[in-house]
Structure formats: C-alpha cells, structure tokens
Amino acid sequence: MLKIALVAGSSRNNSQSGKVARFLRQRLIQLGYTDDAHSRVIDLGLAPLPLWPADDSGPWGLYSKQLIAVDAVVIISPEWNGMACPAIKNFFIYAGKAELAHKPGLLVGVSSGVGGAYPISELRASSYKNCRLCYLPEHLIVRNVEKVLNTPAPCNEDDQRLHARIDYELDILVKYAHALVPVRAAIDMTNPEFANGM
C-alpha cells in the first residue's frame, strides 16, 4: 500500500485547496491506491507553518515525519494574484531532501476563475531545487473551484471531465511512486558537499 501526502497550500482556514486535497485523498482511497492509514492531508490553513526561519513551536516536526514516510506527494496551490500563495512557498523553504528527495510530486493549481496555471509554472521553476522533489510531467488545474468537486459524483460536464482527468493523473502518480522506490534506495543522499541543489 502506497503512502501518499497531500499538501493543501492555502493559508486560509476552510480553503478550496483543502477541499481539493480531501477530494483527491478520498479518490486515491476509492481507487485502491492507498487507505486511511497510509494517506495524509497536510493543510497549511488549519495548522500553518510560521514564517521561516522559526523556532520549534510550529507543526513542522510533525509534517517532516509524515513526509519522510511517504512514497509520493500531491502539492495543491491556489493562485493568488497570478502567483503561488505564500504558505506553499514557505513550505518549500522548510522541506528538504530528507522529506521529499526523489519522490514523485503531482502539482495541482487551484483557481476561483479560469486561471490556475501560474502557480504550476512558478513551483516547477524553483520549489524543487533543494528538496529534489520530482514533479511529474503532468499536472492538474482545478478552475472555477467553487463549482466542482463538491460531491462524489460529477454535477456537470466540466466536473465530469475533471473527475476523469483526476483519475488519469492519480494513476500516473502511483506508477511513478512505485518506479522511484528503488531509485531512492540507490542514491546516496548523505554527502554534505551536495546538500543543496544547483
């Protein structure tokens, strides 16, 4: 059974990104890829990380342990003013090799309108550098998020297309997760000379 973490990257409590994360987690369970015991939603709106650098009072210790144990990660980022929101960028300042190196990551952009692509581009460009997360060549964009993924069954044609795309993307994530297990085991990540990416 795969261990999968879904990071809801909004700093808002009760966010649409959190809704998407919980929907994707439930779908992973329904498809038989994981179960309740092996999947986690890390919701940065419910338990926010202090602005880095910080003392040990925040939830990073728990998040780090959860991430170290997983085989794959889903990163969900809302688009705020055409950018990835500050909470998810802050998350990647905390995350390092120990948590994410050589694990597959599915990027999910979230927009209340027809946007959602800019966070994907921004996170692909810089967030993997030191943590070495391996983003899939596929990604999801959830547009008009308030109107979709509100029920287990699709409510309209757009929702139906999105449901089908989600199943397709999650299947790819799972295949990458299985394939990268031996890769991670074969790579020596203890060399301090190469602690950071280039």
KOLDREN-118564 format. One record per residue (C-alpha): x, y, z; residue in one letter. Coordinates in steps of 0.2 Angstrom, whole numbers. Layout:
// residues N
<node u="X" v="Y" w="Z" code="A"/>
...
***
This chain:
// residues 198
<node u="0" v="0" w="0" code="M"/>
<node u="7" v="17" w="-5" code="L"/>
<node u="10" v="31" w="7" code="K"/>
<node u="4" v="47" w="0" code="I"/>
<node u="4" v="65" w="7" code="A"/>
<node u="-7" v="79" w="0" code="L"/>
<node u="-2" v="97" w="4" code="V"/>
<node u="-16" v="110" w="4" code="A"/>
<node u="-5" v="125" w="1" code="G"/>
<node u="-18" v="139" w="6" code="S"/>
<node u="-15" v="149" w="22" code="S"/>
<node u="-34" v="151" w="23" code="R"/>
<node u="-44" v="140" w="35" code="N"/>
<node u="-58" v="130" w="26" code="N"/>
<node u="-50" v="134" w="9" code="S"/>
<node u="-55" v="127" w="-8" code="Q"/>
<node u="-37" v="120" w="-9" code="S"/>
<node u="-41" v="110" w="7" code="G"/>
<node u="-57" v="104" w="-1" code="K"/>
<node u="-47" v="98" w="-17" code="V"/>
<node u="-34" v="89" w="-6" code="A"/>
<node u="-48" v="80" w="4" code="R"/>
<node u="-57" v="75" w="-13" code="F"/>
<node u="-41" v="69" w="-20" code="L"/>
<node u="-36" v="59" w="-5" code="R"/>
<node u="-54" v="51" w="-5" code="Q"/>
<node u="-52" v="47" w="-23" code="R"/>
<node u="-35" v="39" w="-20" code="L"/>
<node u="-43" v="28" w="-7" code="I"/>
<node u="-58" v="23" w="-18" code="Q"/>
<node u="-46" v="18" w="-32" code="L"/>
<node u="-37" v="7" w="-20" code="G"/>
<node u="-20" v="16" w="-21" code="Y"/>
<node u="-19" v="20" w="-3" code="T"/>
<node u="-30" v="19" w="13" code="D"/>
<node u="-34" v="30" w="28" code="D"/>
<node u="-19" v="24" w="37" code="A"/>
<node u="-7" v="27" w="23" code="H"/>
<node u="-13" v="44" w="17" code="S"/>
<node u="-12" v="62" w="25" code="R"/>
<node u="-18" v="79" w="21" code="V"/>
<node u="-6" v="92" w="27" code="I"/>
<node u="-17" v="108" w="27" code="D"/>
<node u="-7" v="124" w="29" code="L"/>
<node u="-23" v="133" w="33" code="G"/>
<node u="-28" v="123" w="48" code="L"/>
<node u="-10" v="121" w="55" code="A"/>
<node u="1" v="135" w="47" code="P"/>
<node u="19" v="135" w="47" code="L"/>
<node u="27" v="150" w="55" code="P"/>
<node u="37" v="161" w="43" code="L"/>
<node u="54" v="153" w="41" code="W"/>
<node u="66" v="153" w="49" code="P"/>
<node u="56" v="149" w="65" code="A"/>
<node u="58" v="141" w="82" code="D"/>
<node u="52" v="123" w="85" code="D"/>
<node u="35" v="129" w="91" code="S"/>
<node u="26" v="126" w="74" code="G"/>
<node u="20" v="110" w="66" code="P"/>
<node u="35" v="106" w="55" code="W"/>
<node u="41" v="92" w="66" code="G"/>
<node u="25" v="83" w="63" code="L"/>
<node u="24" v="87" w="45" code="Y"/>
<node u="43" v="82" w="42" code="S"/>
<node u="39" v="65" w="50" code="K"/>
<node u="24" v="62" w="39" code="Q"/>
<node u="33" v="67" w="23" code="L"/>
<node u="48" v="57" w="26" code="I"/>
<node u="37" v="41" w="27" code="A"/>
<node u="28" v="44" w="11" code="V"/>
<node u="31" v="37" w="-7" code="D"/>
<node u="23" v="52" w="-16" code="A"/>
<node u="16" v="69" w="-14" code="V"/>
<node u="2" v="80" w="-21" code="V"/>
<node u="5" v="99" w="-20" code="I"/>
<node u="-10" v="109" w="-21" code="I"/>
<node u="-8" v="128" w="-23" code="S"/>
<node u="-21" v="141" w="-25" code="P"/>
<node u="-17" v="155" w="-37" code="E"/>
<node u="-17" v="172" w="-28" code="W"/>
<node u="-14" v="187" w="-39" code="N"/>
<node u="-6" v="176" w="-53" code="G"/>
<node u="6" v="168" w="-41" code="M"/>
<node u="8" v="153" w="-29" code="A"/>
<node u="2" v="159" w="-12" code="C"/>
<node u="15" v="162" w="2" code="P"/>
<node u="10" v="147" w="13" code="A"/>
<node u="16" v="135" w="-1" code="I"/>
<node u="32" v="144" w="-4" code="K"/>
<node u="36" v="145" w="14" code="N"/>
<node u="33" v="126" w="15" code="F"/>
<node u="46" v="123" w="2" code="F"/>
<node u="59" v="133" w="12" code="I"/>
<node u="56" v="121" w="26" code="Y"/>
<node u="56" v="105" w="16" code="A"/>
<node u="72" v="97" w="12" code="G"/>
<node u="80" v="81" w="5" code="K"/>
<node u="75" v="71" w="20" code="A"/>
<node u="57" v="74" w="16" code="E"/>
<node u="55" v="74" w="-2" code="L"/>
<node u="70" v="69" w="-12" code="A"/>
<node u="67" v="58" w="-27" code="H"/>
<node u="49" v="56" w="-24" code="K"/>
<node u="36" v="60" w="-37" code="P"/>
<node u="25" v="76" w="-35" code="G"/>
<node u="9" v="80" w="-43" code="L"/>
<node u="6" v="98" w="-45" code="L"/>
<node u="-12" v="105" w="-43" code="V"/>
<node u="-16" v="123" w="-47" code="G"/>
<node u="-32" v="130" w="-40" code="V"/>
<node u="-42" v="145" w="-46" code="S"/>
<node u="-59" v="153" w="-42" code="S"/>
<node u="-59" v="158" w="-60" code="G"/>
<node u="-51" v="152" w="-76" code="V"/>
<node u="-33" v="154" w="-70" code="G"/>
<node u="-23" v="142" w="-60" code="G"/>
<node u="-8" v="139" w="-72" code="A"/>
<node u="4" v="152" w="-64" code="Y"/>
<node u="7" v="143" w="-48" code="P"/>
<node u="11" v="127" w="-58" code="I"/>
<node u="24" v="137" w="-68" code="S"/>
<node u="31" v="145" w="-53" code="E"/>
<node u="33" v="130" w="-42" code="L"/>
<node u="41" v="120" w="-57" code="R"/>
<node u="54" v="134" w="-59" code="A"/>
<node u="60" v="134" w="-41" code="S"/>
<node u="52" v="124" w="-27" code="S"/>
<node u="61" v="108" w="-31" code="Y"/>
<node u="79" v="114" w="-30" code="K"/>
<node u="85" v="109" w="-13" code="N"/>
<node u="71" v="96" w="-9" code="C"/>
<node u="74" v="87" w="-25" code="R"/>
<node u="55" v="83" w="-27" code="L"/>
<node u="52" v="75" w="-44" code="C"/>
<node u="37" v="84" w="-52" code="Y"/>
<node u="28" v="73" w="-64" code="L"/>
<node u="27" v="80" w="-82" code="P"/>
<node u="8" v="80" w="-80" code="E"/>
<node u="-2" v="92" w="-68" code="H"/>
<node u="-20" v="97" w="-64" code="L"/>
<node u="-28" v="113" w="-64" code="I"/>
<node u="-45" v="115" w="-55" code="V"/>
<node u="-53" v="130" w="-62" code="R"/>
<node u="-70" v="138" w="-55" code="N"/>
<node u="-66" v="128" w="-40" code="V"/>
<node u="-81" v="133" w="-30" code="E"/>
<node u="-92" v="124" w="-43" code="K"/>
<node u="-83" v="107" w="-45" code="V"/>
<node u="-78" v="93" w="-33" code="L"/>
<node u="-92" v="97" w="-21" code="N"/>
<node u="-100" v="79" w="-22" code="T"/>
<node u="-93" v="62" w="-25" code="P"/>
<node u="-102" v="61" w="-42" code="A"/>
<node u="-99" v="74" w="-55" code="P"/>
<node u="-113" v="88" w="-56" code="C"/>
<node u="-110" v="94" w="-73" code="N"/>
<node u="-100" v="92" w="-89" code="E"/>
<node u="-85" v="102" w="-83" code="D"/>
<node u="-85" v="92" w="-67" code="D"/>
<node u="-86" v="75" w="-76" code="Q"/>
<node u="-71" v="80" w="-87" code="R"/>
<node u="-61" v="85" w="-71" code="L"/>
<node u="-65" v="69" w="-62" code="H"/>
<node u="-59" v="59" w="-77" code="A"/>
<node u="-43" v="69" w="-78" code="R"/>
<node u="-40" v="66" w="-59" code="I"/>
<node u="-41" v="48" w="-61" code="D"/>
<node u="-29" v="48" w="-75" code="Y"/>
<node u="-17" v="59" w="-66" code="E"/>
<node u="-18" v="49" w="-50" code="L"/>
<node u="-14" v="33" w="-59" code="D"/>
<node u="2" v="41" w="-67" code="I"/>
<node u="7" v="47" w="-49" code="L"/>
<node u="5" v="29" w="-42" code="V"/>
<node u="15" v="22" w="-57" code="K"/>
<node u="29" v="35" w="-53" code="Y"/>
<node u="29" v="31" w="-35" code="A"/>
<node u="32" v="13" w="-37" code="H"/>
<node u="45" v="16" w="-50" code="A"/>
<node u="55" v="28" w="-39" code="L"/>
<node u="56" v="17" w="-24" code="V"/>
<node u="72" v="8" w="-30" code="P"/>
<node u="79" v="24" w="-36" code="V"/>
<node u="78" v="32" w="-19" code="R"/>
<node u="86" v="17" w="-11" code="A"/>
<node u="101" v="18" w="-23" code="A"/>
<node u="105" v="36" w="-21" code="I"/>
<node u="117" v="41" w="-8" code="D"/>
<node u="110" v="57" w="0" code="M"/>
<node u="122" v="59" w="14" code="T"/>
<node u="136" v="68" w="5" code="N"/>
<node u="137" v="85" w="14" code="P"/>
<node u="146" v="93" w="-1" code="E"/>
<node u="130" v="92" w="-11" code="F"/>
<node u="117" v="96" w="2" code="A"/>
<node u="109" v="109" w="-9" code="N"/>
<node u="104" v="109" w="-27" code="G"/>
<node u="112" v="120" w="-40" code="M"/>
***
